[in-house]
Amino acid sequence: MVHLIKDTRSLSGYILTMTKKLLIIRFSSFGDIIFCRSLLTSLKDESWSTDWLVRSDLAGALGNDENLNHCFRFDRKDGLLGLIRMSFELRKNNYDVIYDAHNNIRSTIVRFIVSFFSRSRLIIRPKDRLKRFLLFKLRINKFPSPFKAMESYWWPLKKALSLTSSLKPINWPQKPGTEEWKKLKKSIVLAPATAWPMKSWPVGHWKRLIELLPQESFILLGGPADTFCEDIASVASDRVENWAGRFSLAESCAHAAHARFIITGDTGLQQVADLAGVSGLSLIGPTAFGFPTMGSLKVLEVDLPCRPCTKDGRGNCHREIYQECMVAITPDRVAQETRDFLNNS
């Protein structure tokens, strides 16, 4: 597609530019959508007009990103027929490139219909199942260490399209309300909720951390199901606010993206803070692919021969001390790292 763009440097005042159309297919999960969202700024820099197909209940993770042309939302209630109907509608957009960043049955159906007998070029993010088998079953690691998932979403596009841009932190477009902003700038944000319990820092550790920093106020972020956050907040209700379940997904992302300092496990809000360049601490245990990319989050971990044992926190721990990789990241250590940052900022 050819567009006229204002440019005072040219004699006519306008220049011709080619807008290339790209469709990203990534339905879920929260963290993976944020990983993939990191591509949008660089794609815009390379003159790509990007649409996205996402699960409707997770569309808030994309917010109102100015680098995204359009967000198509698929509701799981619509089932297979609804997915097929949406695919035929997407086909009308005549995409130059379709990037299947999910690579599952649903995304395969979409990419087949949208690209069938069309000029669309297909790019598929690999699952690396053999490498995962070697790592988790045979303890042979063929992945980069640490593995940065944001980069794994960028590599297939960069190679296939000969892109020259690189990933970089973004200015998160959605801002919190005035009162929330004031509280964020004088508090430490805690994001204790994770999708799977194996990668969660113990509730008792979160409570102890708050006790070790008696001069600080805290804000807890999470979703409606994270009722344990109320237990954490109860340790010092005069200086801990529990925002879990009070805000939409998009609003919670904005809170994490504009935090003064954040402490988080391997969770979607960690990826938001990482992408937004927020300073903080990332508590990484059994998982292989949740390491931050942009450099503003410091990783705290313990060296155990069994790590990593899972891609996302599913499964069981077989060590004598259950979940030792998370338990051994002590509240004292996290508190000291927090003090060091606050004293030097």
N, C-alpha and C positions, 0 to 999 in steps of 0.2 A: 504494500500500500504506500502511496506517495502522499506526503503532507507538506504544506507550506508553513514554514516556521519563521517568525519575525527575526531578522538579524540586521542590525544597523551597520554592520561592517561591509555588507554587499551593496553594490550600486543600486539594485532594485529595492533593497530593503528586505528582501526575502531570500531564503535558500530552500532548495529541495532536499528532503531527507527521506530515507526509506525506513518505515516502521515495520519491524518484523514481529509476527504474532506467535506467541508461545502459550501453551496450556500446560500447567502443572497439575498433576493428579496426586493428591496426598490427602486421604480422608481423615486419618488419625495418626498417632495419638497426640495429645497436647504437646509433649516435648518434641516429638518428631516434626510437628507442624512448625514449631519455633525454629528448629534446626533448619528446616527447608525455607522458612521465611527469610533467613539470612541471605538468600540469593537475590532478593528483589531489588535492593539498591544497586548491586553490581549489574544486574540485567538491565535496569533502567539506564545506567551509564553506558551500556553497549547498544542502546536504542531498541531494546526489546519491549513490546507491549505485552504484558503478562496477565493472563487469566488463571484462575485457580478453581479446582473442584474439590470441595471439602465436605466433611460430614456436618450437617447443620448445627448440631449441638456443640461443635468445636470451632465454629466460624469466628467466635469472639477472640480466638488466639491470633487471628489475622487483623482484627480491629479495622481501622480506616486507613491502612497503609497507603500513602500517596503513590507509592511505587507499584501498586497493584491496580490493574485496569478494571477487573471485575471479579467478584467472588461468587461462584455458583455453589449453591448449598443442596446437598443430597440428604433427605430425611430417610433414615433406615426403615421407617414405617411404610414407605412407598414400595419397598421390596424390589425384586428383580425387574418387574415390568416398569416400575418408576425409573429405575436406573437405565434401562434400555431407552425409554422415552427421552430422558435427559441427554443421553449419548447422541441420539439423532438430532436433538436441538443444537448441541455443541458442534456437531458436524457442519452445520451451516456457517460456522465462523471461519472456515477455511484456514486453519492454523498452519503456519510454516513448520512448527516443531511441536511435538507432544512429548512432554517429559513425564514418564511414569515413575514418580518418586516413591510409590507405594509397593508396586510389584506384587499384588495379590490377585485373587480371583475377580473381585469387583473392578479393580483398575485394568485388568486384562480385557474384560468385557468392554469397558469404555474405550480404551485405546484401539481395540479392534474395529469397533463401529465407527469411531471418529476418523480413523486413518484409512479405512477400507476404500480402495480405488480413489485415493486422493493424493495430493502432492505432499502431504504432511510427512515430515521426517520423525521417526521414532527414536527416543533415547530412553533407556530403561536403567534405573539404579539397581546395581546387582545386590543380591542378598548375601553373597559370600558364605553360602551354607557349608562348604567344605572347610573354609578357614574357621568357622564357628565350631564345627565338629572337632577339628584338631585342637582348638583352644580349650573348649569346655570338657571334652572327653579324654584327650590325650595330653593336655597341658603343653601343647606345641603352639606357640604364638607367632602367626604369620601377619598379624595386623601391626600397623604403626603403634608405638607405645610412647605416650598415652594416645589412645584412639580418640580423635576429635570428630564427632559425628557431623558437625556443621560442614567440615571440609569434605566429608564423604558424600554429602549432597551436592557439593559444588564440583567435585572432580569430574563426574560424567559429562556435565554440561561444558565445562572448561575445555576438556579434551575434544569433545565431538564438534563444538562450535568454534574452536580456536579463540576463546575469549581471553582478553588481556587484563581484565579487571581482577581485583582480589577481594576477599571478604573483609569487611570492616564493621566496627560498631555503628549503630544507627541512632539517630535522634528519634526516640519513640514518639509517634505522632499524637497519641491520646494522652492528655494531661489529667491528673486528679483534680477534684474540686478544691476550692481555696482552703477550707478547713482541713481537709485530708492532707493537702500539700504541706501545711504548717506542721502537722503532726509527723509526717514522714521525714521532714528535715531536722527534727529534733529527737527522733527515735531510731532504734535499731529494729529492722524488719526481720522476723523469723518466719521461715517457710518450712514447717516440719512435716507436712503431709507428702507422702509418696504413693504411687499407684500400687506398689507391692511392699509388704511389711519387711521383707529381708533387707531392703536398702534404707529402712527408716532408722534414724537415730533414736534411742530409747526415750520415751516420755520423761522418765526420771532425770535423764541427762539435760533435757531442755529446761526442766524446772530448776535443777541445780545451777545451770548457767545463769539464769535470771537472778538467783540468790547471790551468785559470785560477782554480779555487777550491780550493786545496790544503788548506784548513782544514776543509772540509765533507765530510760523508759523504752517500752517495747511495743511492737505491733505484730500480731499473728495473722498471717494470710493463709487462706485455704478455702475449700468448697463447703457446701451444705452438709456433706457426709462426714466432715472432719470434726466430729463432736468432741474428740479428745482434746482439741485446742482449748476448750473451756477448762479442762483439768489443768493444763499448763498455765493458763492465765490466772487460775485461782491462787497460785503461789504468791502473787504480789498484785492483787487486783487494783491497787492504787496507782500502779505505774505500768500495767500491761493491758492493752486493749485487744480484744479478740474480734478481728474482722472476718473470720472464717464464716462463709455462708451469707455475709451481709451484702456482698457485691457480685455483679456479673463477672463472667470470665474475663471479658475485655477490661473491666474496671480493675480487677485484681492484677491483670498484666500491667496496667498503667502504674499501679502502686509499686510493683516490683521494679519496673523500669525507671522509676524516679526516686527510688529509695536512697537515703543517705548512706546506709551500710546494710548489707543483707547477709544472713547466715542461713544456709539452705542445704538440703540433701540433693540427691540426684532426682530432680523433679522438673516439671515444665516451667515453674517460676524461676528455677535456677537458670534455665536456658534463656528466659526473658531478660533477666538481670545481666547475663553474660553478653547477649546481643546488644543490650543498651549501654554496655560499658560501665555498669554499676560496680563499685568496690564491695568486696565482701569475702566470705569464706564458703567454700564448697566441701561438704563432708561426703567423701566417696568411699564406699565399702566394697560390696560383692560384684558390682556391675562393671561391664567392660567399656561401654560406649557413651557414658554420660559426662566425660571430662569437658570442662569449659574450653573455649577456643580463643576468645578475644584478649585475654591477659589481665583483666581487672579483678577476677576472682582467684583467690589463692586456694589451692587444693590441700585439704588435710586428710591424711590417710595413714594406715599402718601397713607395714610390709609383712604379709603372710604368704606362705607357699601356695595356698589354695586360691588366692585372688588372681584374676576374677573368676567367679564360678557361675555367673549367669549374665545374660545379655541385658536383662531389665529388672531383675529382682525376684523373678519367680523361682520356685523350688524351695529346698530345705537346706539348713546348715548342718554339717556333720562333725563340726569341731566340738571338743569337750566343753569349751565356753561357747554357748550358742550365740551366733551372730557376733563373734569376737571382733571381726573387722570394723564393726560400728561401735560396739561397746568400748573397745580400746582407744577410741578417739575420746579422750576424757573431757568433761566440762572444764576442768582447770586449764587444759591446753587451749581450748576454744576461747575461754575467757581471756587468757593472756594474749593470744593473737588479736583479739578484739581491742584490748587495752592498747597494745602496741600501735594499732592503726589509729585509734582515736587520739592518742598522744602525739602522733606524728602528722595528723591531718590539719 
